[in-house]
Amino acid sequence: MSLDRAVMLFAGVVVLVSVALTRWVDPAWVWLTVFVGLNLMQASVTRFCPAAMLFRRLGVRPGTAFR
């Protein structure tokens, strides 16, 4: 799995968990979904992504988006 796919998978999982927490725990969890969306938009413009840095340190091979 490339770094790009790992970041997209992680973002998708966090969004789905956030939606479940929003539905069954507390509506304030929607802010986690907002944070993930804003982070994805920021990463697409600046090419800086904290999740990509973490996955890179864990040894995930680089993809084309986060070099």
Contacts in CASP RR format, 6 or more apart in sequence:
PFRMAT RR
TARGET T0000
AUTHOR 0000-0000-0000
METHOD contacts of the structure
MODEL  1
MSLDRAVMLFAGVVVLVSVALTRWVDPAWVWLTVFVGLNLMQASVTRFCP
AAMLFRRLGVRPGTAFR
1 9 0 8 1.000
1 60 0 8 1.000
1 61 0 8 1.000
2 60 0 8 1.000
2 61 0 8 1.000
2 62 0 8 1.000
2 63 0 8 1.000
2 64 0 8 1.000
3 52 0 8 1.000
3 55 0 8 1.000
3 56 0 8 1.000
3 60 0 8 1.000
3 61 0 8 1.000
3 62 0 8 1.000
3 63 0 8 1.000
3 65 0 8 1.000
3 66 0 8 1.000
4 63 0 8 1.000
4 64 0 8 1.000
4 65 0 8 1.000
4 66 0 8 1.000
6 55 0 8 1.000
6 60 0 8 1.000
7 43 0 8 1.000
7 49 0 8 1.000
7 51 0 8 1.000
7 52 0 8 1.000
7 55 0 8 1.000
7 65 0 8 1.000
7 66 0 8 1.000
10 51 0 8 1.000
10 55 0 8 1.000
11 36 0 8 1.000
11 37 0 8 1.000
11 39 0 8 1.000
11 40 0 8 1.000
11 51 0 8 1.000
12 36 0 8 1.000
14 32 0 8 1.000
14 36 0 8 1.000
15 33 0 8 1.000
15 36 0 8 1.000
15 37 0 8 1.000
17 32 0 8 1.000
18 29 0 8 1.000
18 30 0 8 1.000
18 32 0 8 1.000
18 33 0 8 1.000
18 36 0 8 1.000
19 33 0 8 1.000
21 29 0 8 1.000
21 32 0 8 1.000
22 28 0 8 1.000
22 29 0 8 1.000
22 30 0 8 1.000
22 33 0 8 1.000
39 49 0 8 1.000
39 50 0 8 1.000
39 51 0 8 1.000
42 48 0 8 1.000
43 49 0 8 1.000
43 52 0 8 1.000
43 66 0 8 1.000
47 65 0 8 1.000
47 66 0 8 1.000
47 67 0 8 1.000
49 66 0 8 1.000
52 65 0 8 1.000
52 66 0 8 1.000
56 62 0 8 1.000
56 66 0 8 1.000
END
